[in-house]
Amino acid sequence: MKLRFVGCGDAFGSGGRFHTCLHLEDTTDSGDGPGSVLIDCGATTLVALKKWGVDPATIGWVALSHLHGDHFGGVPWLILDGRFSERRQPLVVAGPPGVESRIRDTYEALYPAAPDAELAFELSYEELTAGRRQELGPAVVTPIEVLHQSGEPSFGLRVEFGGQVIAYSGDTEWTDSLIELASGADVFVCECNCWREQIPGHLSYPVLLERQAQLDCRRLILTHLGPRMLAHRNEVALEVAVDGMVVEL
């Protein structure tokens, strides 16, 4: 399978990076398979997908960690693109409780009456429940609640796909839930927004270094870096994602 960092930026696009979005693709798929999966879909996702040559119509499922705009705000544009490109493949969006109403409200604010427009493809929503493994097309997603205020529960996600396990922290400050989330994962994509400063709801580099030994994963990749983290990039000893980066598994 292939993991692509469609975007790895924070809410403010620090360093000119796209909002958070991970793309999972089964590289054994001949093209007739069910499609690929997105983990998060920040507001800049449609632009970023097209920059990296990923056809939005091949995305069958979106799993959202939490309902902040830099993590779900691209979904309305994904739907809109499907509407005007005459997409046929169904699209399923899964996320925390209230995911459908939050996306519909956002879509309505951006394009009045658009949520009620007829689509040539089936659009459906699923709510994720903390601790429950849920099938999402070719993936199995296990949400684990983390510490980040977003109006609904915020999740880290364990995604089983193509025989691999991708763990993703979402946005969170340190919680022992991250130990469970990362356990045995082939890749753990972990937010590290802060350099030395402590911001509620986000991880800092010193805390992550101190806790790294508790994260039993084969590969740890940092994402969602804030401006001070980027300014000190050369001092960071851990692997850091960049937009467009591809990990083959």
N, C-alpha and C positions, 0 to 999 in steps of 0.2 A: 504494500500500500504506500501511498504518497501523502505526506502532510505538507501543505503549503501555508505559510504565514501570509495570507492575503493582506492583512494589516496587523501591526503589533503596537500601535501607538496608544497614548492615553486620550482622555476626553478632549484635550486641547491641541491634539495633533503635534505634540512636542517633537522637534527635530524634523518636521515635515512628514511625519509618519501617518499612514492611514489608521482609522479606527480598527478596533479589534475584530478579527475574523480569521478562523482557521478552516481550511478546506481539506477534506479527507476524500481521497480517490482510490478506488480499487484498481491497481495497475494490471491485474489479470483480466479485467473486464474488456471484452472485445468491442464494446460499444453498444451492445444490445441489452446490457444489464440495467438494473433499476435506477442507477444514477448515483451522484455523489452527495456528500453530507457537509453542511456548514456547522461549525461550532461558533456561536455568536455571529452577529451580522450588524456591525456598527454603521453609522449613518453614511460613511464614505464607501461602503462595500461594493456597490454596483460599479462605481468608477474603478476601484481597485481590481475587481474581477476582470474587467475588460482590459485593464492595463496588463495584467498577467496572462491574458489569453484564455481565460476560463469562461466558457459559455454559460450564462446564468440559467439557461433552459435545461442544462444537465443536472442541476441541483434539485434533488427530490425532497430533501429534509433539512430543516434548520433546528438546531438545539440551542436554546438561549439560557445562559447562566443566570442573568438577572435583567431587570427592566429599567436600565439606564440607557439614554439615547446613543451613547458610544458603543453599546453592545447589542441593541435591538433596532436602532433607528433606521437601518438600511432595509428592513423588511418591506415597508411600503413601496420603496423604489424597486425592489425585487418583484413584487406583485405587479406594479405598474409596467415594468419592462416586459413581464410575461403577457400582460394584456395587449400591448401594442406590437409585440413580436409574434403574436399568435401562438404562443406556447401551448402545448398539448399535454405535457407530462404533469401529473398531479404534484402539488406542493403541500407538504405537511410542516407546520411550524409548532414546535414544542417548547414550553417554557414554564416558568413559575405560575402559580395560580393568578388568574386575571390576565393572562397573556393575550387572549383574543381581544378583550375590551381595550387594553392598553394600545395594541397595534391599530385597532379600528379607530380609536380616538385620534391617534397620531396621524393616521392616513387621512382622516376627515379634515383635520386641521391643515394639512399640507395641500390636499386636493378635495375640496368640498364635493360631496356626493360620490366620490370615487369608490368608497368601500362597497357601495350597492350596485356598482356597474357589473354587467354580465361578463363573465370570463369564459374563455374557451378551454380552461383547464380547471380541475377540481382543487380548491383551496380548503384546507382544514387545519384545525388547531387541536393540540393535546396539552393537557396540564401535567407537569412533572410533579412527583411527590417525593419528598426527601426520604432516602433510604430504599426506595423501591426500584428495582431493575425494570426498565420499560423498553420494549422493542420499538425501534424507530427505523423502519425500512431495513437496510442491511446492517444497521448498527444496534447495539444494546446500550442504553444510557442509564447510569445510576447517579442521581443527584445526591449530593451531600451538602447539608446546609453549612454556610460559612458566615463570617462576620462583616457585613456590609449593608448599609441602609439603602434600600431602593424602593420602599413602599410596599414590597412583597418579599417573601423569603428570597435570599440570594444563595445560589448554589455554586459549588465546585462540581465539575462533571467528570465521571469516569466513562469513557466511551470505548466499547469493544467493537472493533471494526477491522475486517480483513485479517483476522487472526492476531491482532495486536491490541494493546490497551493504551489509549491516550488519556492521560489525566490532565485536567485543566482547572486551575484554581478559581477562575473568575476573578472578581475583585474582592479582596479580603485583607483584614489584618491577621496577625498570627492567631490560629486556633488549632487545637490538637486534631480537629477534623482533617487537616491537611496531611497528617500522618496516615490516616485511613485512606484518604484520596490517592496518595502517591504510592501506596504499598503495592509492589510488584509491577508497577506500570513500566511499559517500554519507554515511554517519554512522559515526563511531567512538565507541562508548560505552566510556569508559575509567575504571577504578577510580582513586580518589585518596583513599585512606583517611586520610592523615596530613597535618597542617599543616606543622610544621617537624621534628617528630620522625621518626626513621628506624626503621621496624619491618620486620624481615625478612619478605619475601613480599608487601609492599605498597608502593605508590607514595606519595611525598610531593609536595606542591604545588610546592616549589622545583625538584625534579628534573623534574617534568612541564613546568613553565614553561621550564626550560633546554632541554628536548628537543623542545618543541612544534613547532619549525620542521622537524624530521625526520619529522613525522607528516603525510603527504600525503593528507589526507582533506578532504572538502567541509565537514563539520561535526563538531566535537568536543564531546561532552557528558560531563561528569564524573558518576560514580556511586559508591556504596559509601563515602560520606563518614563518617569517624569523628567523635567528639564535638568534638574541637578544630577540625576543618575546619568543622563546623557553627557553632561558636562564632565563627569568623572569616569566616563566609559573605559578609558585606558587603565583605570585602577581596579576595575571589576574582574575578579578572578574566575567567575562563572560564565558559562556560555550565554550569549545574548542574541535574541532573535532580531532579524531585520526584515523589512517588508520584502515580499517575494521569495524569501528563503524557503527551500524545499528540503524536507527530510525524507529519505527513502527508508522504508522499514520492511 
